[in-house]
Amino acid sequence: MPLNTTDAIVLKSINLGEADKIITFFTRRYGKIQGVAKGVRRIKSRFGASLEPLTYINLIYFGKENVNLYKINTSDILEPFNKIKEDFDKLKKSLFLCDLVNSTLRELDVNIKIFELFLNILKIINRSKEIEKIDMLLDIFSLRFLSASGFAPKLNNCIHCNSPLLKGDKGDYAIGFHILKGGVVCRECLNGSEDVVRINSGIINFMKKALTMNILNIDRISLPHKMEIELHKIILDYINIHIDRKLKSYDLAFGIRS
Ligand SMILES: [Zn+2]
């Protein structure tokens, strides 16, 4: 059986039988994979610690084609992200990212750009002292991840009449965003259009920036607080509609009471 080696982020871990665990990984080289770690719960070990969700590791596993549960051989911690695991706010928001990737990414779907983005965002959250930027990071990741998964929002032209947005569309609530159709609605088409949220054009500009910016420059961008809350709601609704089911981690991460 061939041995595969790659770096990976642990997305999820569930117990299996008396002593084993099934782990889901987002790997750089092979996309999302699942593996079984035999006997890992019998003794407290570095091997066990390396398989906790939100740990960045170097993973070696036995791989065979047409097998969807691999046998994990060894894993070494590259970055434990302890400052995330020790802070409940950071932890629940980061687990939301794991849940989003785990629910949406298909097995063996390789996406190195999204892998890098995920890793960089975890690094920023880990060292971040200001918790308020974290929601913005989640919005940026969600937008890019959904775009890479085939749900890119249409931001340049109106989804109804296909006209480019005009100067008159700028400013407060002159345009809309259609969550289900995933795109912007111009001032002319806004009246009578159903299922559209009225938004400020600043949100569309921010979304465009979010899709292309270098995430390491997060400190250089900002959005007025009111717009940030509106953007956040649009993105969460967008995730809900486009991934087909509600994520369990969603309410916890954003303090929504059901
Ligand atoms: Zn239009």
Residues whose N, C-alpha, C, O or C-beta is under 5 A from the ligand:
A	BS01	ZN	C158 H160 C161 N162 C186 C189
